[in-house]
Amino acid sequence: MNEFTDAEGRRWVASATEEASTDYKGRYFMVLRPEEGDETLALRDVRWNSERTARRTIQTMSDTELRRRLRLARGRSNPIPTV
């Protein structure tokens, strides 16, 4: 998990979530959530084989990289429904 601020000053949290699948390769993918609100954006093409690797990679991403990923996710407009 890594927190960052977008270009408008809104706080976001980058993390990974597990996709329910019998295939273990690339089971975890990147998600971005605002600190306030229920919008969740997914980058399903940013994948990892384990939660540990996903967490380590996301924690080492710079704010610039995270903002770039957020722009990509917004451009694809693929929100994850909240349950």
N, CA, C and O of each residue as an XYZ file, in Angstrom:
332
protein
N       0.844     -1.167      0.000
C       0.000      0.000      0.000
C       0.895      1.238      0.000
O       1.915      1.286      0.687
N       0.489      2.240     -0.789
C       1.253      3.474     -0.882
C       0.269      4.626     -1.063
O      -0.604      4.567     -1.929
N       0.405      5.657     -0.263
C      -0.470      6.822     -0.353
C       0.206      7.907     -1.178
O       1.422      8.086     -1.112
N      -0.603      8.638     -1.964
C      -0.079      9.718     -2.784
C      -1.174     10.738     -3.040
O      -2.347     10.489     -2.762
N      -0.783     11.883     -3.569
C      -1.717     12.969     -3.872
C      -1.762     13.160     -5.380
O      -0.721     13.196     -6.037
N      -2.983     13.284     -5.936
C      -3.101     13.508     -7.379
C      -2.888     14.980     -7.707
O      -2.612     15.779     -6.812
N      -3.010     15.343     -8.965
C      -2.744     16.701     -9.424
C      -3.708     17.723     -8.819
O      -3.376     18.905     -8.724
N      -4.892     17.280     -8.411
C      -5.882     18.179     -7.799
C      -5.763     18.252     -6.278
O      -6.540     18.953     -5.629
N      -4.799     17.535     -5.708
C      -4.597     17.542     -4.266
C      -5.404     16.506     -3.505
O      -5.407     16.511     -2.274
N      -6.086     15.624     -4.209
C      -6.878     14.575     -3.565
C      -5.970     13.410     -3.189
O      -5.126     12.997     -3.985
N      -6.137     12.885     -1.991
C      -5.311     11.774     -1.492
C      -5.849     10.440     -2.004
O      -7.055     10.194     -1.991
N      -4.923      9.576     -2.459
C      -5.257      8.262     -2.985
C      -4.401      7.205     -2.305
O      -3.349      7.506     -1.741
N      -4.868      5.961     -2.367
C      -4.129      4.818     -1.850
C      -3.990      3.798     -2.982
O      -4.981      3.381     -3.582
N      -2.769      3.410     -3.258
C      -2.496      2.374     -4.254
C      -2.251      1.063     -3.511
O      -1.515      1.024     -2.525
N      -2.868      0.009     -3.989
C      -2.673     -1.305     -3.384
C      -2.920     -2.370     -4.445
O      -3.108     -2.060     -5.622
N      -2.918     -3.606     -4.020
C      -3.189     -4.717     -4.934
C      -4.330     -5.536     -4.354
O      -4.520     -5.602     -3.139
N      -5.068     -6.145     -5.234
C      -6.140     -7.028     -4.805
C      -6.025     -8.338     -5.571
O      -5.450     -8.400     -6.657
N      -6.581     -9.368     -4.981
C      -6.480    -10.695     -5.570
C      -7.692    -10.974     -6.449
O      -8.832    -10.713     -6.065
N      -7.425    -11.504     -7.622
C      -8.499    -11.911     -8.520
C      -8.803    -13.377     -8.256
O      -7.900    -14.214     -8.238
N     -10.067    -13.681     -8.052
C     -10.467    -15.062     -7.805
C     -10.255    -15.870     -9.079
O     -10.956    -15.687    -10.074
N      -9.284    -16.758     -9.028
C      -8.940    -17.551    -10.202
C      -8.162    -18.783     -9.759
O      -7.515    -18.789     -8.712
N      -8.239    -19.807    -10.565
C      -7.444    -21.004    -10.279
C      -6.024    -20.849    -10.815
O      -5.138    -21.632    -10.473
N      -5.809    -19.835    -11.659
C      -4.487    -19.559    -12.211
C      -3.709    -18.689    -11.223
O      -4.151    -17.589    -10.889
N      -2.563    -19.166    -10.757
C      -1.784    -18.431     -9.774
C      -0.881    -17.372    -10.390
O      -0.384    -16.501     -9.676
N      -0.659    -17.429    -11.693
C       0.218    -16.442    -12.342
C      -0.541    -15.139    -12.537
O      -1.606    -15.113    -13.153
N       0.012    -14.072    -12.013
C      -0.604    -12.764    -12.187
C      -1.942    -12.624    -11.509
O      -2.824    -11.935    -12.022
N      -2.116    -13.260    -10.373
C      -3.404    -13.246     -9.688
C      -3.689    -11.911     -9.004
O      -4.853    -11.577     -8.787
N      -2.662    -11.144     -8.662
C      -2.837     -9.856     -7.980
C      -2.701     -8.721     -8.988
O      -1.810     -8.739     -9.838
N      -3.591     -7.733     -8.890
C      -3.525     -6.588     -9.795
C      -3.675     -5.291     -9.011
O      -4.161     -5.285     -7.880
N      -3.250     -4.193     -9.628
C      -3.215     -2.897     -8.962
C      -4.598     -2.258     -8.899
O      -5.359     -2.285     -9.866
N      -4.904     -1.680     -7.733
C      -6.127     -0.892     -7.557
C      -5.763      0.441     -6.908
O      -4.811      0.537     -6.134
N      -6.532      1.448     -7.237
C      -6.341      2.801     -6.712
C      -7.665      3.272     -6.124
O      -8.706      3.221     -6.779
N      -7.606      3.735     -4.870
C      -8.808      4.190     -4.172
C      -8.547      5.551     -3.550
O      -7.468      5.780     -3.004
N      -9.525      6.471     -3.623
C      -9.358      7.741     -2.915
C      -9.494      7.492     -1.411
O     -10.198      6.575     -0.988
N      -8.818      8.313     -0.612
C      -8.949      8.165      0.842
C     -10.388      8.412      1.272
O     -10.883      7.784      2.209
N     -11.056      9.330      0.581
C     -12.464      9.612      0.866
C     -13.266      9.334     -0.391
O     -12.903      9.777     -1.481
N     -14.347      8.607     -0.236
C     -15.170      8.259     -1.379
C     -15.141      6.771     -1.627
O     -14.370      6.041     -1.004
N     -15.988      6.321     -2.544
C     -16.089      4.883     -2.781
C     -15.640      4.473     -4.172
O     -15.852      3.329     -4.576
N     -15.027      5.376     -4.904
C     -14.516      5.079     -6.243
C     -13.275      4.195     -6.132
O     -12.347      4.515     -5.389
N     -13.256      3.095     -6.863
C     -12.082      2.231     -6.916
C     -11.763      1.960     -8.372
O     -12.615      1.487     -9.123
N     -10.539      2.259     -8.770
C     -10.108      2.050    -10.145
C      -9.118      0.902    -10.198
O      -8.262      0.762     -9.325
N      -9.243      0.084    -11.228
C      -8.370     -1.082    -11.376
C      -7.487     -0.941    -12.600
O      -7.914     -0.452    -13.646
N      -6.261     -1.373    -12.447
C      -5.342     -1.528    -13.575
C      -5.059     -3.027    -13.673
O      -4.080     -3.522    -13.115
N      -5.911     -3.726    -14.375
C      -5.825     -5.186    -14.438
C      -4.634     -5.693    -15.241
O      -4.312     -6.880    -15.186
N      -3.980     -4.812    -15.984
C      -2.796     -5.248    -16.724
C      -1.510     -5.073    -15.924
O      -0.440     -5.478    -16.377
N      -1.604     -4.472    -14.736
C      -0.452     -4.362    -13.825
C      -0.624     -5.487    -12.815
O      -1.410     -5.372    -11.875
N       0.121     -6.585    -13.015
C      -0.116     -7.812    -12.251
C       1.149     -8.346    -11.584
O       2.275     -8.092    -12.011
N       0.899     -9.098    -10.512
C       1.971     -9.767     -9.778
C       1.523    -11.168     -9.418
O       0.328    -11.455     -9.337
N       2.507    -12.039     -9.201
C       2.210    -13.428     -8.835
C       1.943    -13.610     -7.353
O       1.292    -14.576     -6.956
N       2.437    -12.694     -6.525
C       2.228    -12.845     -5.079
C       1.881    -11.502     -4.450
O       2.221    -10.444     -4.979
N       1.207    -11.564     -3.329
C       0.850    -10.353     -2.598
C       2.110     -9.642     -2.100
O       2.178     -8.413     -2.103
N       3.085    -10.404     -1.682
C       4.344     -9.834     -1.181
C       5.049     -9.012     -2.263
O       5.513     -7.902     -2.001
N       5.126     -9.553     -3.461
C       5.768     -8.840     -4.570
C       4.968     -7.596     -4.941
O       5.546     -6.539     -5.196
N       3.663     -7.715     -4.973
C       2.805     -6.563     -5.289
C       3.016     -5.456     -4.270
O       3.207     -4.297     -4.640
N       2.984     -5.803     -3.001
C       3.152     -4.814     -1.925
C       4.517     -4.134     -2.019
O       4.613     -2.912     -1.907
N       5.558     -4.915     -2.223
C       6.911     -4.355     -2.318
C       7.036     -3.420     -3.514
O       7.615     -2.340     -3.399
N       6.504     -3.820     -4.645
C       6.587     -2.994     -5.851
C       5.822     -1.687     -5.677
O       6.336     -0.620     -6.015
N       4.623     -1.757     -5.163
C       3.804     -0.551     -4.977
C       4.457      0.390     -3.966
O       4.435      1.606     -4.158
N       5.029     -0.144     -2.907
C       5.673      0.692     -1.901
C       6.881      1.438     -2.440
O       7.240      2.495     -1.920
N       7.508      0.902     -3.473
C       8.694      1.556     -4.028
C       8.365      2.501     -5.185
O       9.258      3.176     -5.697
N       7.105      2.560     -5.603
C       6.712      3.470     -6.691
C       6.729      4.918     -6.195
O       6.292      5.211     -5.082
N       7.233      5.801     -7.027
C       7.259      7.229     -6.690
C       5.865      7.824     -6.861
O       5.005      7.237     -7.518
N       5.651      8.999     -6.263
C       4.380      9.703     -6.432
C       4.120      9.998     -7.905
O       2.981      9.917     -8.366
N       5.169     10.337     -8.641
C       5.024     10.618    -10.069
C       4.514      9.382    -10.806
O       3.611      9.482    -11.636
N       5.082      8.235    -10.510
C       4.649      6.989    -11.140
C       3.205      6.659    -10.757
O       2.417      6.239    -11.604
N       2.863      6.848     -9.490
C       1.503      6.553     -9.045
C       0.490      7.494     -9.696
O      -0.604      7.065    -10.063
N       0.843      8.766     -9.841
C      -0.059      9.709    -10.530
C      -0.229      9.303    -11.999
O      -1.324      9.416    -12.549
N       0.831      8.839    -12.622
C       0.749      8.373    -14.010
C      -0.186      7.169    -14.112
O      -1.012      7.095    -15.021
N      -0.055      6.238    -13.188
C      -0.934      5.059    -13.173
C      -2.391      5.470    -12.941
O      -3.303      4.888    -13.527
N      -2.605      6.466    -12.091
C      -3.958      6.955    -11.829
C      -4.564      7.557    -13.101
O      -5.726      7.301    -13.416
N      -3.782      8.352    -13.824
C      -4.263      8.922    -15.094
C      -4.646      7.810    -16.072
O      -5.669      7.902    -16.750
N      -3.833      6.772    -16.143
C      -4.150      5.642    -17.012
C      -5.461      4.979    -16.600
O      -6.310      4.684    -17.442
N      -5.618      4.748    -15.300
C      -6.831      4.098    -14.803
C      -8.057      4.959    -15.068
O      -9.100      4.436    -15.462
N      -7.953      6.259    -14.862
C      -9.078      7.161    -15.130
C      -9.416      7.173    -16.614
O     -10.591      7.207    -16.980
N      -8.404      7.145    -17.468
C      -8.625      7.146    -18.902
C      -9.329      5.889    -19.391
O     -10.051      5.926    -20.387
N      -9.126      4.806    -18.711
C      -9.764      3.549    -19.082
C     -11.142      3.406    -18.464
O     -11.937      2.562    -18.878
N     -11.417      4.244    -17.464
C     -12.679      4.247    -16.714
C     -13.237      2.843    -16.477
O     -14.260      2.447    -17.034
N     -12.525      2.118    -15.635
C     -12.904      0.750    -15.306
C     -13.085      0.593    -13.802
O     -12.348     -0.161    -13.168
N     -14.066      1.301    -13.220
C     -14.238      1.205    -11.779
C     -14.647     -0.207    -11.346
O     -15.312     -0.935    -12.082
N     -14.237     -0.559    -10.158
C     -14.637     -1.823     -9.560
C     -15.879     -1.533     -8.722
O     -15.854     -0.622     -7.893
N     -16.958     -2.280     -8.915
C     -18.155     -2.039     -8.103
C     -17.873     -2.283     -6.631
O     -17.179     -3.236     -6.275
N     -18.407     -1.429     -5.781
C     -18.244     -1.630     -4.336
C     -19.331     -2.567     -3.843
O     -20.462     -2.555     -4.328
N     -18.954     -3.382     -2.863
C     -19.884     -4.372     -2.329
C     -20.361     -3.952     -0.969
O     -21.156     -4.658     -0.348
